[in-house]
Amino acid sequence: MKTMTCQELGGACDKKFTAETFEEIAELSKAHGMEMFQKKMKHT
Ligand SMILES: [Zn+2]
């Protein structure tokens, strides 16, 4: 299992992503970024 934060992936918050592979974490991060964008939430 790998855990990375949004911040470590170049994002602005400290949300944690946990997955088996880096590719999966990248997908989770991407989905998270999209969600923030769609909700027009301030991504901090
Ligand atoms: Zn984030």
PDB file of the backbone (N, CA, C, O) and the ligand in Angstrom, with CONECT records:
HET     ZN  A 101       1
ATOM      1  N   MET A   1       0.837  -1.205   0.000  1.00  0.00           N
ATOM      2  CA  MET A   1       0.000   0.000   0.000  1.00  0.00           C
ATOM      3  C   MET A   1       0.867   1.248   0.000  1.00  0.00           C
ATOM      4  O   MET A   1       1.887   1.322   0.685  1.00  0.00           O
ATOM      5  N   LYS A   2       0.444   2.205  -0.768  1.00  0.00           N
ATOM      6  CA  LYS A   2       1.139   3.489  -0.807  1.00  0.00           C
ATOM      7  C   LYS A   2       0.163   4.565  -0.355  1.00  0.00           C
ATOM      8  O   LYS A   2      -1.032   4.492  -0.640  1.00  0.00           O
ATOM      9  N   THR A   3       0.673   5.547   0.339  1.00  0.00           N
ATOM     10  CA  THR A   3      -0.134   6.699   0.724  1.00  0.00           C
ATOM     11  C   THR A   3       0.610   7.964   0.327  1.00  0.00           C
ATOM     12  O   THR A   3       1.779   8.156   0.662  1.00  0.00           O
ATOM     13  N   MET A   4      -0.093   8.812  -0.387  1.00  0.00           N
ATOM     14  CA  MET A   4       0.489  10.104  -0.745  1.00  0.00           C
ATOM     15  C   MET A   4      -0.555  11.173  -0.502  1.00  0.00           C
ATOM     16  O   MET A   4      -1.756  10.910  -0.567  1.00  0.00           O
ATOM     17  N   THR A   5      -0.097  12.367  -0.224  1.00  0.00           N
ATOM     18  CA  THR A   5      -1.045  13.452  -0.016  1.00  0.00           C
ATOM     19  C   THR A   5      -1.214  14.243  -1.305  1.00  0.00           C
ATOM     20  O   THR A   5      -0.378  14.211  -2.209  1.00  0.00           O
ATOM     21  N   CYS A   6      -2.332  14.952  -1.343  1.00  0.00           N
ATOM     22  CA  CYS A   6      -2.611  15.827  -2.481  1.00  0.00           C
ATOM     23  C   CYS A   6      -1.420  16.773  -2.697  1.00  0.00           C
ATOM     24  O   CYS A   6      -0.994  17.019  -3.826  1.00  0.00           O
ATOM     25  N   GLN A   7      -0.907  17.285  -1.600  1.00  0.00           N
ATOM     26  CA  GLN A   7       0.216  18.216  -1.639  1.00  0.00           C
ATOM     27  C   GLN A   7       1.451  17.602  -2.307  1.00  0.00           C
ATOM     28  O   GLN A   7       2.116  18.245  -3.119  1.00  0.00           O
ATOM     29  N   GLU A   8       1.739  16.366  -1.957  1.00  0.00           N
ATOM     30  CA  GLU A   8       2.895  15.675  -2.536  1.00  0.00           C
ATOM     31  C   GLU A   8       2.742  15.479  -4.033  1.00  0.00           C
ATOM     32  O   GLU A   8       3.719  15.332  -4.767  1.00  0.00           O
ATOM     33  N   LEU A   9       1.472  15.482  -4.472  1.00  0.00           N
ATOM     34  CA  LEU A   9       1.195  15.286  -5.897  1.00  0.00           C
ATOM     35  C   LEU A   9       1.016  16.618  -6.615  1.00  0.00           C
ATOM     36  O   LEU A   9       0.552  16.665  -7.754  1.00  0.00           O
ATOM     37  N   GLY A  10       1.385  17.683  -5.946  1.00  0.00           N
ATOM     38  CA  GLY A  10       1.319  18.997  -6.585  1.00  0.00           C
ATOM     39  C   GLY A  10       0.024  19.738  -6.325  1.00  0.00           C
ATOM     40  O   GLY A  10      -0.205  20.805  -6.893  1.00  0.00           O
ATOM     41  N   GLY A  11      -0.839  19.177  -5.458  1.00  0.00           N
ATOM     42  CA  GLY A  11      -2.102  19.817  -5.142  1.00  0.00           C
ATOM     43  C   GLY A  11      -1.959  20.797  -3.999  1.00  0.00           C
ATOM     44  O   GLY A  11      -0.859  21.090  -3.530  1.00  0.00           O
ATOM     45  N   ALA A  12      -3.108  21.297  -3.564  1.00  0.00           N
ATOM     46  CA  ALA A  12      -3.062  22.369  -2.579  1.00  0.00           C
ATOM     47  C   ALA A  12      -3.514  21.961  -1.184  1.00  0.00           C
ATOM     48  O   ALA A  12      -3.313  22.715  -0.232  1.00  0.00           O
ATOM     49  N   CYS A  13      -4.119  20.784  -1.038  1.00  0.00           N
ATOM     50  CA  CYS A  13      -4.594  20.386   0.279  1.00  0.00           C
ATOM     51  C   CYS A  13      -3.824  19.165   0.778  1.00  0.00           C
ATOM     52  O   CYS A  13      -2.927  18.669   0.096  1.00  0.00           O
ATOM     53  N   ASP A  14      -4.175  18.688   1.961  1.00  0.00           N
ATOM     54  CA  ASP A  14      -3.418  17.557   2.505  1.00  0.00           C
ATOM     55  C   ASP A  14      -4.251  16.276   2.551  1.00  0.00           C
ATOM     56  O   ASP A  14      -4.028  15.400   3.386  1.00  0.00           O
ATOM     57  N   LYS A  15      -5.209  16.191   1.638  1.00  0.00           N
ATOM     58  CA  LYS A  15      -6.008  14.973   1.541  1.00  0.00           C
ATOM     59  C   LYS A  15      -5.087  13.795   1.221  1.00  0.00           C
ATOM     60  O   LYS A  15      -4.162  13.910   0.416  1.00  0.00           O
ATOM     61  N   LYS A  16      -5.357  12.669   1.865  1.00  0.00           N
ATOM     62  CA  LYS A  16      -4.514  11.499   1.646  1.00  0.00           C
ATOM     63  C   LYS A  16      -5.140  10.546   0.634  1.00  0.00           C
ATOM     64  O   LYS A  16      -6.343  10.287   0.664  1.00  0.00           O
ATOM     65  N   PHE A  17      -4.314  10.037  -0.247  1.00  0.00           N
ATOM     66  CA  PHE A  17      -4.750   9.020  -1.202  1.00  0.00           C
ATOM     67  C   PHE A  17      -4.009   7.728  -0.890  1.00  0.00           C
ATOM     68  O   PHE A  17      -2.784   7.722  -0.761  1.00  0.00           O
ATOM     69  N   THR A  18      -4.746   6.649  -0.771  1.00  0.00           N
ATOM     70  CA  THR A  18      -4.123   5.361  -0.496  1.00  0.00           C
ATOM     71  C   THR A  18      -4.516   4.378  -1.585  1.00  0.00           C
ATOM     72  O   THR A  18      -5.699   4.225  -1.888  1.00  0.00           O
ATOM     73  N   ALA A  19      -3.541   3.716  -2.170  1.00  0.00           N
ATOM     74  CA  ALA A  19      -3.804   2.725  -3.210  1.00  0.00           C
ATOM     75  C   ALA A  19      -2.623   1.772  -3.310  1.00  0.00           C
ATOM     76  O   ALA A  19      -1.590   1.970  -2.670  1.00  0.00           O
ATOM     77  N   GLU A  20      -2.791   0.742  -4.120  1.00  0.00           N
ATOM     78  CA  GLU A  20      -1.743  -0.264  -4.267  1.00  0.00           C
ATOM     79  C   GLU A  20      -0.575   0.237  -5.103  1.00  0.00           C
ATOM     80  O   GLU A  20       0.585  -0.075  -4.838  1.00  0.00           O
ATOM     81  N   THR A  21      -0.911   1.015  -6.109  1.00  0.00           N
ATOM     82  CA  THR A  21       0.133   1.454  -7.036  1.00  0.00           C
ATOM     83  C   THR A  21       0.118   2.965  -7.214  1.00  0.00           C
ATOM     84  O   THR A  21      -0.867   3.635  -6.900  1.00  0.00           O
ATOM     85  N   PHE A  22       1.213   3.480  -7.716  1.00  0.00           N
ATOM     86  CA  PHE A  22       1.293   4.908  -7.981  1.00  0.00           C
ATOM     87  C   PHE A  22       0.266   5.323  -9.026  1.00  0.00           C
ATOM     88  O   PHE A  22      -0.315   6.405  -8.946  1.00  0.00           O
ATOM     89  N   GLU A  23       0.047   4.439 -10.018  1.00  0.00           N
ATOM     90  CA  GLU A  23      -0.933   4.738 -11.069  1.00  0.00           C
ATOM     91  C   GLU A  23      -2.320   4.957 -10.467  1.00  0.00           C
ATOM     92  O   GLU A  23      -3.042   5.871 -10.865  1.00  0.00           O
ATOM     93  N   GLU A  24      -2.683   4.111  -9.506  1.00  0.00           N
ATOM     94  CA  GLU A  24      -3.995   4.244  -8.861  1.00  0.00           C
ATOM     95  C   GLU A  24      -4.067   5.545  -8.065  1.00  0.00           C
ATOM     96  O   GLU A  24      -5.089   6.231  -8.069  1.00  0.00           O
ATOM     97  N   ILE A  25      -2.989   5.870  -7.396  1.00  0.00           N
ATOM     98  CA  ILE A  25      -2.962   7.121  -6.638  1.00  0.00           C
ATOM     99  C   ILE A  25      -3.104   8.309  -7.589  1.00  0.00           C
ATOM    100  O   ILE A  25      -3.806   9.276  -7.292  1.00  0.00           O
ATOM    101  N   ALA A  26      -2.439   8.224  -8.714  1.00  0.00           N
ATOM    102  CA  ALA A  26      -2.530   9.295  -9.709  1.00  0.00           C
ATOM    103  C   ALA A  26      -3.969   9.468 -10.189  1.00  0.00           C
ATOM    104  O   ALA A  26      -4.435  10.589 -10.389  1.00  0.00           O
ATOM    105  N   GLU A  27      -4.672   8.343 -10.372  1.00  0.00           N
ATOM    106  CA  GLU A  27      -6.071   8.382 -10.783  1.00  0.00           C
ATOM    107  C   GLU A  27      -6.941   9.040  -9.710  1.00  0.00           C
ATOM    108  O   GLU A  27      -7.784   9.884 -10.015  1.00  0.00           O
ATOM    109  N   LEU A  28      -6.729   8.650  -8.464  1.00  0.00           N
ATOM    110  CA  LEU A  28      -7.494   9.220  -7.351  1.00  0.00           C
ATOM    111  C   LEU A  28      -7.252  10.722  -7.259  1.00  0.00           C
ATOM    112  O   LEU A  28      -8.173  11.508  -7.039  1.00  0.00           O
ATOM    113  N   SER A  29      -6.000  11.095  -7.431  1.00  0.00           N
ATOM    114  CA  SER A  29      -5.628  12.504  -7.361  1.00  0.00           C
ATOM    115  C   SER A  29      -6.302  13.298  -8.464  1.00  0.00           C
ATOM    116  O   SER A  29      -6.778  14.414  -8.252  1.00  0.00           O
ATOM    117  N   LYS A  30      -6.334  12.697  -9.652  1.00  0.00           N
ATOM    118  CA  LYS A  30      -6.939  13.347 -10.803  1.00  0.00           C
ATOM    119  C   LYS A  30      -8.433  13.559 -10.565  1.00  0.00           C
ATOM    120  O   LYS A  30      -8.969  14.637 -10.819  1.00  0.00           O
ATOM    121  N   ALA A  31      -9.098  12.501 -10.070  1.00  0.00           N
ATOM    122  CA  ALA A  31     -10.533  12.564  -9.790  1.00  0.00           C
ATOM    123  C   ALA A  31     -10.817  13.621  -8.720  1.00  0.00           C
ATOM    124  O   ALA A  31     -11.791  14.368  -8.818  1.00  0.00           O
ATOM    125  N   HIS A  32      -9.981  13.674  -7.726  1.00  0.00           N
ATOM    126  CA  HIS A  32     -10.110  14.665  -6.649  1.00  0.00           C
ATOM    127  C   HIS A  32      -9.980  16.086  -7.212  1.00  0.00           C
ATOM    128  O   HIS A  32     -10.760  16.972  -6.865  1.00  0.00           O
ATOM    129  N   GLY A  33      -9.012  16.285  -8.064  1.00  0.00           N
ATOM    130  CA  GLY A  33      -8.815  17.606  -8.674  1.00  0.00           C
ATOM    131  C   GLY A  33     -10.013  18.024  -9.500  1.00  0.00           C
ATOM    132  O   GLY A  33     -10.439  19.178  -9.461  1.00  0.00           O
ATOM    133  N   MET A  34     -10.562  17.053 -10.264  1.00  0.00           N
ATOM    134  CA  MET A  34     -11.733  17.314 -11.100  1.00  0.00           C
ATOM    135  C   MET A  34     -12.934  17.685 -10.242  1.00  0.00           C
ATOM    136  O   MET A  34     -13.676  18.614 -10.561  1.00  0.00           O
ATOM    137  N   GLU A  35     -13.119  16.944  -9.144  1.00  0.00           N
ATOM    138  CA  GLU A  35     -14.234  17.182  -8.245  1.00  0.00           C
ATOM    139  C   GLU A  35     -14.157  18.591  -7.672  1.00  0.00           C
ATOM    140  O   GLU A  35     -15.157  19.308  -7.622  1.00  0.00           O
ATOM    141  N   MET A  36     -12.989  18.972  -7.249  1.00  0.00           N
ATOM    142  CA  MET A  36     -12.787  20.313  -6.690  1.00  0.00           C
ATOM    143  C   MET A  36     -13.126  21.373  -7.729  1.00  0.00           C
ATOM    144  O   MET A  36     -13.745  22.394  -7.430  1.00  0.00           O
ATOM    145  N   PHE A  37     -12.696  21.096  -8.965  1.00  0.00           N
ATOM    146  CA  PHE A  37     -12.929  22.047 -10.052  1.00  0.00           C
ATOM    147  C   PHE A  37     -14.422  22.159 -10.361  1.00  0.00           C
ATOM    148  O   PHE A  37     -14.947  23.260 -10.526  1.00  0.00           O
ATOM    149  N   GLN A  38     -15.103  21.007 -10.439  1.00  0.00           N
ATOM    150  CA  GLN A  38     -16.523  20.996 -10.784  1.00  0.00           C
ATOM    151  C   GLN A  38     -17.382  21.653  -9.710  1.00  0.00           C
ATOM    152  O   GLN A  38     -18.359  22.337 -10.014  1.00  0.00           O
ATOM    153  N   LYS A  39     -17.012  21.441  -8.466  1.00  0.00           N
ATOM    154  CA  LYS A  39     -17.773  22.049  -7.370  1.00  0.00           C
ATOM    155  C   LYS A  39     -17.358  23.503  -7.136  1.00  0.00           C
ATOM    156  O   LYS A  39     -17.911  24.199  -6.285  1.00  0.00           O
ATOM    157  N   LYS A  40     -16.379  23.932  -7.909  1.00  0.00           N
ATOM    158  CA  LYS A  40     -15.835  25.277  -7.763  1.00  0.00           C
ATOM    159  C   LYS A  40     -15.431  25.556  -6.326  1.00  0.00           C
ATOM    160  O   LYS A  40     -15.589  26.663  -5.811  1.00  0.00           O
ATOM    161  N   MET A  41     -14.912  24.531  -5.705  1.00  0.00           N
ATOM    162  CA  MET A  41     -14.463  24.677  -4.330  1.00  0.00           C
ATOM    163  C   MET A  41     -13.054  25.268  -4.336  1.00  0.00           C
ATOM    164  O   MET A  41     -12.250  25.041  -5.239  1.00  0.00           O
ATOM    165  N   LYS A  42     -12.809  26.017  -3.309  1.00  0.00           N
ATOM    166  CA  LYS A  42     -11.472  26.549  -3.168  1.00  0.00           C
ATOM    167  C   LYS A  42     -10.568  25.393  -2.721  1.00  0.00           C
ATOM    168  O   LYS A  42     -10.755  24.807  -1.655  1.00  0.00           O
ATOM    169  N   HIS A  43      -9.603  25.093  -3.558  1.00  0.00           N
ATOM    170  CA  HIS A  43      -8.778  23.930  -3.298  1.00  0.00           C
ATOM    171  C   HIS A  43      -7.577  24.280  -2.418  1.00  0.00           C
ATOM    172  O   HIS A  43      -6.458  24.485  -2.889  1.00  0.00           O
ATOM    173  N   THR A  44      -7.863  24.337  -1.133  1.00  0.00           N
ATOM    174  CA  THR A  44      -6.776  24.662  -0.202  1.00  0.00           C
ATOM    175  C   THR A  44      -6.663  23.595   0.872  1.00  0.00           C
ATOM    176  O   THR A  44      -5.805  23.692   1.749  1.00  0.00           O
TER     177      THR A  44
HETATM  178 ZN    ZN A 101      -6.464  18.368  -2.798  1.00  0.00          ZN2+
END
